[in-house]
Amino acid sequence: MFRTRDKKTPEPFQDVSQGLKKLYRTKLFPLEDSYQFHDFHSPALEDADFDNKPMVLLVGQYSTGKTTFIRHLMEQDFPGMRIGPEPTTDSFIAVMHGDQDGMIPGNALVVDPKKPFRKLNAFGNAFLNRFTCAQMSNPVLESISIIDTPGILSGEKQRISRGYDFAAVLEWFAERVDRIILLFDAHKLDISDEFSEVIRALKNHEDKMRVVLNKADQINTQQLMRVYGALMWSLGKIINTPEVVRVYIGSFWAQPLLIPDNRKLFEAEEQDLFQDIQGLPRNAAIRKLNDLIKRARLAKVHAYIISSLKKEMPSVFGKENKKKELIANLGETYLKIEREHQISPGDFPKLKKMQELLAGHDFSKFSTMKPKLLEAVEDMLANDIARLMTLVRQEEAAMPSQAVHGGAFEGTMSGPFGHGYGEGAGEGIDELEWVVGRDKPSYDEIFYTLSPINGKVSGAAAKKEMVKSKLPNTVLGKIWKLADVDKDGYLDDEEFALANHLIKVKLEGHELPGKLPEHLVPPSKRHQEIDMGE
C-alpha cells in the first residue's frame, strides 16, 4: 500500500509519536541502513525511543551530590541508592516508574522491548554489569525518568580504565534524553581530564544542557561570587559556544542551610530549575522531532561522505593505499561535499573521529550514491516535518497542562512557603491590618503637599511625584491602573499610599501583580469591590 501511494499525497498521521515512528522507518532508516550509519554514529532507533517518558541525565564528578539530588526531587530513597563522599555510584542507574519497587540488572534491561535501552548491548558486558534500572512507584517518575551516572573521576583515579567507553555511553544517552544536568560542587571546581572529555562528548547537545552549582550554602556570598565566575570561565573554555549555559545555584538537598545568607537566591534558583524540569513532558514531542531532524541531517551528510569515498576507490589494485590516502585527505572531501551540496560545516561529523572509524572499514563494501533514498529524506525534512509540527501544536492544545508533580515539586506550589509568599506585592497577605497602613503617615505628608481637592489629587499632580522614583513610564502606568481602584481618574489618600507602596515593591526588585490582590485593596474600597462584584 505504501509503495503504490501517490508521492504527492501526504502520509496521514494519527499522533506525533506514531508519525515520528512511521517517518523514521519508511524514510530515514533505509538511508541509514544503506550507508552503515549505525556503525559510525548511532544505533538504529526503536519504537521505545519514541514512546518513552522524558529522561533527565545527571552528570558530574564524584561527590557533587547527583544521587542526593535525585533523592531530593523524589523525597524518597530509590533501590540501589548509595551516598557518600567517595565515588559510591559506580554504575549507571535508570530510575524509572514501576508498580513494585525493585532492581533490574543491565543484561535483562537491554532485552526488554518496552525500555529504550536495547541498543546499549553494543557496549558489552563490562558496561552492562554496571547498568541497572531502579523501579519504584513515585509520582515524580510518572512523568519523567532520571539517569544517575558514575561519579567522574579526577587525578590518579581517572587513569584506571573502566573497561568500557564511558564518554561514548554518555554520548548515547545525551542523544536520547531531554535534559542534561551537569553538577558541580562549590568546593571543588577543578575540571578533570575525564570530565573535560565527557563535556566534549556532549557537544551538539548544548540546548539540552543545564548546570547546577551545588552545595553553595557551604560558602559565603563573596566566595560564591568568585566560585561562580571561575565556573563560567572554565565552562567557557570547554563548551566553547557563544551562548552562556544556564547555571542554577543552590543547595539541592533537604537539610538545613549551613550559611543561610543567600536563602532567597537559592529558593529562586531552585524554583527556576523545577519549572525547567516540569516543562519537559510538555516539550517532549518537540524535542523528539528536533532530534530526528538533527539525525536526518547527519545521515544525509554521512551518505554523501560514504558514496564519495566509494566513488574514489579503484576497482581492482591499490585499494589499501587509496584507502589510507582518502582517510588522510578526508578534510578535502568534506570541503568538496560542502560546496557541491550547500551543506553547513556544522552538519559534518568530527573529522578526527570519522578518520578513526573509517580505518576499520572496508571501503569496497560501501554503497554508491542512491538518489531515491536521499530524496525521501529531503521530502521528510521539507514536508512531513512541517505537518508533524502542526500536529504537535494541536496535541499541546488538546492536552491539559502536563507537568511533573509529586516529591519536591509539591513543596513550593502553595501555602506560606510558596516562592515569593509574603514578599513584594504579597507582603501582608496574612495580616488583619492593611499592610500599606504602616507607611501611610509618611505618604500622607506628601499627599497633602499636592493640594488635593475634595480629598483627591489629579493624575497630573500624582505624576509629578511618582516620576521621582525614576521608574519607566510603562511601569508607573501599570501602578496607576492598580492604585486607581475606583477608576475615577483621581487618587484619594489611600489610593495614593497604595501607589507609593507599589513603587516601593518595584524598587525592591519584585514584580507587580497583574491584578490588585485583595489584601492590598484600601479598606474604604473593600465594600465597593463586593458591591461591584454582586
Secondary structure in CASP SS format (residue, H / E / C, confidence):
PFRMAT SS
TARGET T0000
AUTHOR 0000-0000-0000
METHOD secondary structure of the structure
MODEL  1
M C 1.00
F C 1.00
R C 1.00
T C 1.00
R C 1.00
D C 1.00
K C 1.00
K C 1.00
T C 1.00
P C 1.00
E C 1.00
P C 1.00
F C 1.00
Q C 1.00
D C 1.00
V H 1.00
S H 1.00
Q H 1.00
G H 1.00
L H 1.00
K H 1.00
K H 1.00
L H 1.00
Y H 1.00
R H 1.00
T H 1.00
K H 1.00
L H 1.00
F H 1.00
P H 1.00
L H 1.00
E H 1.00
D H 1.00
S H 1.00
Y C 1.00
Q C 1.00
F H 1.00
H H 1.00
D H 1.00
F H 1.00
H C 1.00
S C 1.00
P C 1.00
A C 1.00
L C 1.00
E C 1.00
D H 1.00
A H 1.00
D H 1.00
F H 1.00
D H 1.00
N C 1.00
K C 1.00
P C 1.00
M E 1.00
V E 1.00
L E 1.00
L E 1.00
V E 1.00
G E 1.00
Q E 1.00
Y C 1.00
S C 1.00
T C 1.00
G C 1.00
K H 1.00
T H 1.00
T H 1.00
F H 1.00
I H 1.00
R H 1.00
H H 1.00
L H 1.00
M H 1.00
E C 1.00
Q C 1.00
D C 1.00
F C 1.00
P C 1.00
G C 1.00
M C 1.00
R C 1.00
I C 1.00
G C 1.00
P C 1.00
E C 1.00
P C 1.00
T C 1.00
T C 1.00
D C 1.00
S C 1.00
F E 1.00
I E 1.00
A E 1.00
V E 1.00
M E 1.00
H E 1.00
G C 1.00
D C 1.00
Q C 1.00
D C 1.00
G E 1.00
M E 1.00
I E 1.00
P E 1.00
G H 1.00
N H 1.00
A H 1.00
L H 1.00
V C 1.00
V C 1.00
D C 1.00
P C 1.00
K C 1.00
K C 1.00
P C 1.00
F C 1.00
R H 1.00
K H 1.00
L H 1.00
N H 1.00
A H 1.00
F H 1.00
G H 1.00
N H 1.00
A H 1.00
F H 1.00
L H 1.00
N C 1.00
R C 1.00
F E 1.00
T E 1.00
C E 1.00
A E 1.00
Q E 1.00
M E 1.00
S C 1.00
N C 1.00
P H 1.00
V H 1.00
L H 1.00
E H 1.00
S C 1.00
I C 1.00
S E 1.00
I E 1.00
I E 1.00
D E 1.00
T C 1.00
P C 1.00
G C 1.00
I E 1.00
L C 1.00
S C 1.00
G H 1.00
E H 1.00
K H 1.00
Q H 1.00
R H 1.00
I C 1.00
S C 1.00
R C 1.00
G C 1.00
Y C 1.00
D C 1.00
F H 1.00
A H 1.00
A H 1.00
V H 1.00
L H 1.00
E H 1.00
W H 1.00
F H 1.00
A H 1.00
E H 1.00
R H 1.00
V C 1.00
D C 1.00
R E 1.00
I E 1.00
I E 1.00
L E 1.00
L E 1.00
F E 1.00
D E 1.00
A C 1.00
H C 1.00
K E 1.00
L C 1.00
D C 1.00
I C 1.00
S C 1.00
D H 1.00
E H 1.00
F H 1.00
S H 1.00
E H 1.00
V H 1.00
I H 1.00
R H 1.00
A H 1.00
L C 1.00
K C 1.00
N C 1.00
H C 1.00
E H 1.00
D H 1.00
K H 1.00
M E 1.00
R E 1.00
V E 1.00
V E 1.00
L E 1.00
N E 1.00
K C 1.00
A H 1.00
D H 1.00
Q H 1.00
I C 1.00
N C 1.00
T H 1.00
Q H 1.00
Q H 1.00
L H 1.00
M H 1.00
R H 1.00
V H 1.00
Y H 1.00
G H 1.00
A H 1.00
L H 1.00
M H 1.00
W H 1.00
S H 1.00
L H 1.00
G H 1.00
K H 1.00
I H 1.00
I H 1.00
N C 1.00
T C 1.00
P C 1.00
E C 1.00
V C 1.00
V C 1.00
R C 1.00
V E 1.00
Y E 1.00
I E 1.00
G C 1.00
S C 1.00
F C 1.00
W C 1.00
A C 1.00
Q C 1.00
P C 1.00
L C 1.00
L C 1.00
I C 1.00
P H 1.00
D H 1.00
N H 1.00
R H 1.00
K H 1.00
L H 1.00
F H 1.00
E H 1.00
A H 1.00
E H 1.00
E H 1.00
Q H 1.00
D H 1.00
L H 1.00
F H 1.00
Q H 1.00
D H 1.00
I H 1.00
Q H 1.00
G C 1.00
L H 1.00
P H 1.00
R H 1.00
N H 1.00
A H 1.00
A H 1.00
I H 1.00
R H 1.00
K H 1.00
L H 1.00
N H 1.00
D H 1.00
L H 1.00
I H 1.00
K H 1.00
R H 1.00
A H 1.00
R H 1.00
L H 1.00
A H 1.00
K H 1.00
V H 1.00
H H 1.00
A H 1.00
Y H 1.00
I H 1.00
I H 1.00
S H 1.00
S H 1.00
L H 1.00
K H 1.00
K H 1.00
E H 1.00
M C 1.00
P C 1.00
S C 1.00
V C 1.00
F C 1.00
G C 1.00
K H 1.00
E H 1.00
N H 1.00
K H 1.00
K H 1.00
K H 1.00
E H 1.00
L H 1.00
I H 1.00
A H 1.00
N C 1.00
L H 1.00
G H 1.00
E H 1.00
T H 1.00
Y H 1.00
L H 1.00
K H 1.00
I H 1.00
E H 1.00
R H 1.00
E H 1.00
H H 1.00
Q C 1.00
I C 1.00
S C 1.00
P H 1.00
G H 1.00
D H 1.00
F C 1.00
P C 1.00
K C 1.00
L H 1.00
K H 1.00
K H 1.00
M H 1.00
Q H 1.00
E H 1.00
L H 1.00
L H 1.00
A C 1.00
G C 1.00
H C 1.00
D C 1.00
F H 1.00
S H 1.00
K H 1.00
F C 1.00
S C 1.00
T C 1.00
M C 1.00
K C 1.00
P H 1.00
K H 1.00
L H 1.00
L H 1.00
E H 1.00
A H 1.00
V H 1.00
E H 1.00
D H 1.00
M H 1.00
L H 1.00
A H 1.00
N H 1.00
D H 1.00
I H 1.00
A H 1.00
R H 1.00
L H 1.00
M H 1.00
T H 1.00
L H 1.00
V H 1.00
R H 1.00
Q H 1.00
E H 1.00
E H 1.00
A H 1.00
A H 1.00
M C 1.00
P C 1.00
S C 1.00
Q C 1.00
A C 1.00
V C 1.00
H C 1.00
G C 1.00
G C 1.00
A H 1.00
F H 1.00
E H 1.00
G H 1.00
T C 1.00
M C 1.00
S C 1.00
G C 1.00
P C 1.00
F C 1.00
G C 1.00
H C 1.00
G C 1.00
Y C 1.00
G C 1.00
E C 1.00
G H 1.00
A H 1.00
G H 1.00
E C 1.00
G C 1.00
I C 1.00
D C 1.00
E C 1.00
L C 1.00
E C 1.00
W C 1.00
V H 1.00
V H 1.00
G H 1.00
R H 1.00
D C 1.00
K H 1.00
P H 1.00
S H 1.00
Y H 1.00
D H 1.00
E H 1.00
I H 1.00
F H 1.00
Y H 1.00
T H 1.00
L C 1.00
S C 1.00
P C 1.00
I E 1.00
N C 1.00
G C 1.00
K E 1.00
V E 1.00
S E 1.00
G H 1.00
A H 1.00
A H 1.00
A H 1.00
K H 1.00
K H 1.00
E H 1.00
M H 1.00
V H 1.00
K H 1.00
S H 1.00
K C 1.00
L C 1.00
P C 1.00
N H 1.00
T H 1.00
V H 1.00
L H 1.00
G H 1.00
K H 1.00
I H 1.00
W H 1.00
K H 1.00
L H 1.00
A H 1.00
D C 1.00
V C 1.00
D C 1.00
K C 1.00
D C 1.00
G C 1.00
Y E 1.00
L E 1.00
D E 1.00
D H 1.00
E H 1.00
E H 1.00
F H 1.00
A H 1.00
L H 1.00
A H 1.00
N H 1.00
H H 1.00
L H 1.00
I H 1.00
K H 1.00
V H 1.00
K H 1.00
L H 1.00
E C 1.00
G C 1.00
H C 1.00
E C 1.00
L C 1.00
P C 1.00
G C 1.00
K C 1.00
L C 1.00
P C 1.00
E H 1.00
H H 1.00
L H 1.00
V C 1.00
P C 1.00
P H 1.00
S H 1.00
K H 1.00
R H 1.00
H H 1.00
Q H 1.00
E H 1.00
I H 1.00
D H 1.00
M H 1.00
G H 1.00
E C 1.00
END
